[in-house]
């Protein structure tokens, strides 16, 4: 059954069940069944994300590619909707105002606020990736000209050098940008920044991470989100503590993955694993993904701005090779070398096409996540407010 279809079935079932008058002895069993089904859906969705390989011949979306990240965000939105259904749909508000939920729910809402700032930073990062894409398109346009002459090669060389320079900029350079006004959550300014057209036209490029406060750190946000993340034990495993822990873990994992892939300010230390107990069956696909991404981070030692976005990694590799060609260019070009360059230019054009197709929808999905989190946080605050009124002593 497709994800959206079984999600709708799940949400509808809970809605009907909560509106029915059930015998007290049966309600606990039904709730335990709902919790188990929620965890199964989480496991299934992340297992689908774990399945794709990096093989271009497999037809699957490569890990950390734009298309894969869009699936990750779809997974987050589906899980978040089901989580709210399990925790608050048709439920007595006082249920989430009792210990330990009176502590765990505010902690979850605090993670949500931190996720909002990360979403703002990610939108800026996607905008920067689009700027790099435009540089690659300039190089493709120049090197597709026939015959290839000195003018075209110089134009491509300038664009490629700017591309590599932008991709390897350090976070410390980005933190000193003049336009360091923070894109605050709940809205002083929009989630996206203006494109880097002005800098591109002047021949100067801002680092990929910009427009956040000087002391803002993506890694610190993730560490703060995961610092008090404790797995339920004993009877808590079959109570409402469990879905809160599941959703909190999803929050941290999704934001951690997006920061690893997309340019973000100050990510030193991001590769450190956040603990997810291996005995939790629903978490196995997530743990597998975490290990693969952390290993990729460690292997490439990408602590600067570029991140692990699959398309950006390929752009960097091809860009370096084409720079070697432009540095040693002499007319006429040997037929064998020209064939090799043509193949690389075609690959570069293909990557640019995928980025053109997917980056704007990815940015829109990040904004959708932002607005969903804002809306859900408001819903939880309303429920807590109702619980406070219901539990207040009557005068």
C-alpha positions as CSV (number, residue, x, y, z in Angstrom):
1,X,0.0,0.0,0.0
2,X,1.4,3.5,-0.9
3,X,2.6,5.6,2.0
4,X,-0.1,8.3,1.7
5,X,-2.8,5.6,1.4
6,X,-1.9,3.7,4.5
7,X,-1.3,6.9,6.4
8,X,-4.8,8.0,5.6
9,X,-6.1,4.6,6.7
10,X,-4.1,4.9,9.9
11,X,-5.3,8.4,10.7
12,X,-8.9,7.6,9.9
13,X,-8.8,4.5,12.1
14,X,-7.6,6.4,15.1
15,X,-10.1,9.2,14.5
16,X,-13.0,6.7,14.4
17,X,-11.7,4.7,17.4
18,X,-11.2,7.8,19.6
19,X,-14.8,8.9,18.9
20,X,-16.3,5.6,19.8
21,X,-17.3,4.7,23.3
22,X,-15.0,1.8,24.2
23,X,-15.0,-0.4,27.2
24,X,-12.2,0.6,29.6
25,X,-10.6,-2.8,29.6
26,X,-10.2,-2.7,25.8
27,X,-8.8,0.8,25.4
28,X,-5.3,0.0,26.6
29,X,-5.0,-2.8,24.1
30,X,-6.2,-0.6,21.3
31,X,-3.7,2.1,22.2
32,X,-0.9,-0.4,22.3
33,X,-1.9,-1.6,18.8
34,X,-1.8,2.1,17.6
35,X,1.6,2.6,19.0
36,X,2.9,-0.6,17.4
37,X,1.4,0.3,14.1
38,X,3.0,3.8,14.2
39,X,6.4,2.3,14.9
40,X,5.9,-0.2,12.1
41,X,5.1,2.6,9.6
42,X,8.2,4.5,10.8
43,X,10.4,1.4,10.3
44,X,8.9,0.8,6.8
45,X,9.4,4.3,5.6
46,X,13.0,4.5,6.7
47,X,13.6,1.0,5.3
48,X,12.5,2.4,1.9
49,X,15.0,5.2,2.3
50,X,17.7,2.8,3.2
51,X,17.1,0.6,0.1
52,X,18.5,2.9,-2.7
53,X,22.2,2.5,-3.6
54,X,24.7,5.0,-5.1
55,X,24.8,3.0,-8.3
56,X,23.7,5.0,-11.2
57,X,22.7,1.9,-13.1
58,X,20.2,0.8,-10.4
59,X,17.6,3.3,-11.3
60,X,17.3,4.3,-7.6
61,X,17.8,7.7,-6.1
62,X,21.4,7.9,-4.7
63,X,21.8,8.4,-1.0
64,X,21.9,12.2,-0.2
65,X,20.9,13.2,-3.7
66,X,18.3,15.9,-4.2
67,X,15.6,13.3,-5.1
68,X,16.5,11.2,-2.0
69,X,16.3,14.3,0.3
70,X,12.8,15.1,-1.1
71,X,11.8,11.5,-0.1
72,X,13.3,12.0,3.3
73,X,11.2,15.2,3.8
74,X,8.0,13.3,2.6
75,X,8.8,10.6,5.2
76,X,9.2,13.2,7.9
77,X,5.8,14.8,7.1
78,X,4.0,11.5,7.0
79,X,5.5,10.4,10.4
80,X,4.7,13.8,11.9
81,X,1.1,13.6,10.9
82,X,0.7,10.1,12.4
83,X,2.5,11.1,15.5
84,X,0.0,13.9,16.2
85,X,-2.8,11.4,15.6
86,X,-1.4,9.0,18.1
87,X,-0.7,11.6,20.8
88,X,-3.5,14.2,20.6
89,X,-6.3,13.3,18.1
90,X,-9.5,12.9,20.0
91,X,-7.6,12.5,23.3
92,X,-8.4,14.1,26.7
93,X,-5.9,17.0,26.9
94,X,-5.1,16.2,30.5
95,X,-3.3,13.0,29.3
96,X,-0.3,14.9,28.0
97,X,-0.1,17.2,31.1
98,X,0.7,14.4,33.5
99,X,4.3,13.2,34.4
100,X,6.4,12.4,32.5
101,X,4.7,13.9,29.5
102,X,4.5,17.3,31.2
103,X,8.3,17.3,30.8
104,X,8.7,15.4,27.5
105,X,6.2,17.4,25.4
106,X,7.9,20.8,26.2
107,X,11.3,19.2,25.3
108,X,9.8,18.1,22.0
109,X,8.5,21.6,21.3
110,X,11.9,23.0,22.1
111,X,13.4,20.7,19.5
112,X,10.8,22.0,17.1
113,X,11.9,25.6,17.6
114,X,15.5,24.6,16.9
115,X,14.4,22.7,13.8
116,X,12.8,25.9,12.5
117,X,16.1,27.8,12.6
118,X,17.7,24.8,10.8
119,X,15.0,25.0,8.1
120,X,15.9,28.7,7.6
121,X,19.6,27.8,7.3
122,X,18.8,25.0,4.9
123,X,16.7,27.3,2.6
124,X,19.7,29.6,2.4
125,X,21.9,26.6,1.7
126,X,19.8,25.4,-1.2
127,X,19.9,28.9,-2.6
128,X,23.7,28.7,-2.5
129,X,23.6,25.3,-4.2
130,X,21.5,26.9,-7.0
131,X,24.2,29.5,-7.4
132,X,26.9,26.8,-7.9
133,X,24.6,25.1,-10.4
134,X,24.5,28.4,-12.4
135,X,28.3,28.4,-12.5
136,X,28.3,24.9,-13.8
137,X,25.8,25.8,-16.5
138,X,28.1,28.6,-17.6
139,X,30.9,26.1,-18.0
140,X,28.7,23.7,-19.9
141,X,27.5,26.4,-22.2
142,X,31.1,27.5,-23.0
143,X,32.5,24.0,-23.5
144,X,29.6,22.8,-25.7
145,X,30.6,25.4,-28.3
146,X,32.1,24.0,-31.5
147,X,34.9,24.4,-32.2
148,X,36.2,25.0,-28.7
149,X,38.5,28.0,-28.8
150,X,40.5,30.1,-26.4
151,X,37.5,32.4,-25.6
152,X,35.2,29.6,-24.6
153,X,37.9,27.9,-22.6
154,X,38.7,31.1,-20.6
155,X,35.0,31.6,-19.9
156,X,34.6,28.0,-18.7
157,X,37.8,28.2,-16.7
158,X,36.6,31.3,-14.8
159,X,33.3,29.7,-14.0
160,X,34.9,26.5,-12.9
161,X,37.4,28.2,-10.6
162,X,34.6,30.3,-9.1
163,X,32.6,27.1,-8.6
164,X,35.4,25.3,-6.8
165,X,36.2,28.4,-4.7
166,X,32.5,28.7,-3.7
167,X,32.3,25.0,-2.8
168,X,35.5,24.9,-0.7
169,X,34.8,28.1,1.3
170,X,35.3,27.6,5.0
171,X,32.5,28.3,7.5
172,X,34.6,30.9,9.3
173,X,34.5,33.0,6.1
174,X,30.7,32.8,6.0
175,X,30.3,33.8,9.6
176,X,32.1,37.2,8.8
177,X,29.7,38.2,6.0
178,X,28.2,41.6,6.4
179,X,24.7,40.3,5.8
180,X,24.7,38.3,8.9
181,X,21.3,39.2,10.1
182,X,19.6,36.0,11.4
183,X,16.6,34.6,9.7
184,X,14.7,34.2,12.9
185,X,12.0,31.6,13.3
186,X,8.4,32.8,13.4
187,X,9.2,35.3,11.0
188,X,11.1,38.5,10.9
189,X,12.1,37.7,7.4
190,X,11.4,35.0,4.8
191,X,13.1,31.6,4.8
192,X,14.9,32.3,1.6
193,X,17.5,34.9,0.8
194,X,18.0,36.8,-2.4
195,X,20.1,34.9,-4.9
196,X,23.8,35.7,-5.2
197,X,23.3,37.4,-8.6
198,X,25.0,40.7,-7.5
199,X,28.1,38.9,-6.2
200,X,28.2,36.6,-9.3
201,X,28.0,39.6,-11.7
202,X,30.8,41.4,-9.9
203,X,33.0,38.2,-10.0
204,X,33.0,37.8,-6.2
205,X,31.2,35.0,-4.4
206,X,29.9,34.7,-0.9
207,X,30.7,31.5,0.9
208,X,27.9,28.9,0.7
209,X,26.8,29.5,4.3
210,X,25.7,33.0,5.0
211,X,23.0,35.3,6.4
212,X,22.8,33.6,9.8
213,X,24.1,35.1,13.1
214,X,27.9,34.9,13.5
215,X,27.6,32.6,16.5
216,X,25.0,30.4,15.0
217,X,26.1,26.7,14.6
218,X,24.3,23.9,12.9
219,X,26.2,21.3,14.8
220,X,25.3,23.0,18.2
221,X,21.7,23.0,17.2
222,X,21.8,19.2,16.6
223,X,23.7,18.6,19.8
224,X,21.1,20.6,21.8
225,X,18.2,18.7,20.1
226,X,19.7,15.4,21.1
227,X,21.2,16.2,24.5
228,X,18.2,15.1,26.5
229,X,17.0,12.4,24.2
230,X,16.5,9.3,26.4
231,X,14.9,6.1,25.3
232,X,11.8,4.9,27.3
233,X,12.3,2.0,29.6
234,X,10.1,-0.6,31.1
235,X,6.4,0.3,31.1
236,X,7.2,3.6,29.4
237,X,7.9,1.6,26.2
238,X,4.1,0.9,25.8
239,X,2.9,4.3,26.9
240,X,2.7,7.7,25.2
241,X,6.4,8.2,26.2
242,X,7.3,5.9,23.3
243,X,5.8,7.9,20.3
244,X,7.3,11.1,21.8
245,X,10.8,9.5,21.8
246,X,10.2,8.1,18.2
247,X,9.2,11.5,16.9
248,X,12.1,13.3,18.7
249,X,14.5,10.8,17.2
250,X,13.0,11.4,13.7
251,X,13.4,15.2,14.3
252,X,17.0,14.9,15.1
253,X,17.9,12.4,12.4
254,X,16.2,14.3,9.6
255,X,17.7,17.7,10.6
256,X,21.1,16.0,11.1
257,X,20.9,14.4,7.6
258,X,19.9,17.6,5.9
259,X,22.7,19.6,7.5
260,X,25.2,17.0,6.5
261,X,24.0,17.2,2.9
262,X,23.2,20.9,2.4
263,X,25.5,23.8,3.0
264,X,25.1,25.1,6.5
265,X,27.1,27.4,8.8
266,X,29.5,25.8,11.3
267,X,29.2,22.0,11.1
268,X,32.4,20.9,12.9
269,X,31.6,17.9,15.0
270,X,28.4,17.0,13.1
271,X,29.7,13.5,12.2
272,X,29.4,12.4,15.9
273,X,26.7,9.8,16.2
274,X,23.7,10.6,18.4
275,X,22.7,7.5,20.3
276,X,19.8,5.4,19.2
277,X,19.5,2.0,21.1
278,X,20.1,-0.9,18.7
279,X,17.5,-3.1,20.4
280,X,14.7,-0.9,19.0
281,X,13.4,-2.7,16.0
282,X,11.7,0.4,14.4
283,X,15.1,2.2,14.5
284,X,17.2,-0.3,12.6
285,X,16.8,1.3,9.1
286,X,17.5,4.8,10.6
287,X,20.6,3.5,12.4
288,X,21.9,2.0,9.1
289,X,21.4,5.3,7.3
290,X,23.1,7.2,10.1
291,X,26.1,4.9,9.9
292,X,26.4,5.2,6.2
293,X,26.1,9.0,6.2
294,X,28.5,9.4,9.2
295,X,31.1,7.2,7.4
296,X,30.7,9.3,4.3
297,X,31.2,12.5,6.3
298,X,34.3,11.1,8.0
299,X,35.8,9.8,4.8
300,X,35.4,13.0,2.9
301,X,36.2,15.2,5.9
302,X,33.7,17.8,4.7
303,X,33.8,20.2,7.5
304,X,33.5,23.3,5.3
305,X,30.5,24.5,3.5
306,X,29.9,22.2,0.6
307,X,28.3,19.2,2.4
308,X,27.6,15.7,1.1
309,X,24.9,16.5,-1.4
310,X,25.5,13.8,-4.1
311,X,25.1,16.2,-7.0
312,X,27.6,18.7,-5.4
313,X,30.1,15.9,-4.9
314,X,29.9,15.0,-8.6
315,X,30.1,18.7,-9.6
316,X,33.3,19.1,-7.6
317,X,34.9,16.0,-9.1
318,X,34.1,16.8,-12.7
319,X,34.9,20.5,-12.2
320,X,38.4,19.7,-11.0
321,X,39.0,17.5,-14.0
322,X,37.7,20.2,-16.4
323,X,39.9,22.8,-14.7
324,X,42.9,20.6,-15.5
325,X,41.8,20.6,-19.2
326,X,41.4,24.4,-19.3
327,X,44.7,25.0,-17.6
328,X,46.6,22.9,-20.2
329,X,44.4,23.9,-23.2
330,X,46.1,24.1,-26.6
331,X,44.3,24.4,-29.9
332,X,43.7,22.1,-31.7
333,X,42.7,19.6,-29.0
334,X,43.6,15.9,-29.5
335,X,40.6,13.9,-30.6
336,X,40.9,11.4,-27.7
337,X,41.1,14.2,-25.1
338,X,38.2,16.1,-26.7
339,X,36.0,13.0,-26.6
340,X,36.8,12.6,-22.9
341,X,36.0,16.3,-22.2
342,X,32.7,16.0,-24.2
343,X,31.7,13.1,-22.0
344,X,32.4,15.0,-18.8
345,X,30.5,18.1,-20.1
346,X,27.5,15.9,-20.9
347,X,27.7,14.5,-17.4
348,X,27.9,18.0,-16.0
349,X,24.9,19.0,-18.0
350,X,23.0,16.0,-16.8
351,X,23.7,16.9,-13.1
352,X,22.7,20.5,-13.8
353,X,19.4,19.3,-15.3
354,X,18.6,17.2,-12.2
355,X,19.5,20.1,-9.9
356,X,17.3,22.5,-12.0
357,X,14.5,20.0,-11.7
358,X,14.8,19.2,-8.0
359,X,16.3,22.1,-6.0
360,X,13.3,24.5,-6.1
361,X,10.8,21.7,-5.1
362,X,13.3,20.7,-2.3
363,X,13.4,24.3,-1.1
364,X,9.6,24.4,-1.1
365,X,9.4,21.1,0.9
366,X,11.8,22.6,3.5
367,X,9.4,25.6,3.8
368,X,6.5,23.1,4.0
369,X,8.2,21.4,6.9
370,X,8.8,24.8,8.6
371,X,5.1,25.7,8.4
372,X,4.0,22.2,9.4
373,X,6.2,22.4,12.5
374,X,4.9,25.9,13.4
375,X,1.3,24.7,13.0
376,X,1.9,21.5,15.0
377,X,3.7,23.4,17.8
378,X,0.7,25.7,18.0
379,X,-1.7,22.7,18.2
380,X,0.3,21.2,21.1
381,X,0.4,24.6,22.9
382,X,-3.4,24.8,22.5
383,X,-3.8,21.3,24.0
384,X,-1.5,22.1,26.9
385,X,-3.5,25.3,27.5
386,X,-6.8,23.3,27.5
387,X,-5.2,20.8,29.9
388,X,-4.2,23.6,32.3
389,X,-7.8,25.0,32.3
390,X,-9.3,21.6,32.9
391,X,-7.0,20.8,35.7
392,X,-7.3,24.2,37.4
393,X,-9.2,24.2,40.7
394,X,-12.6,25.7,40.5
395,X,-13.2,28.7,42.7
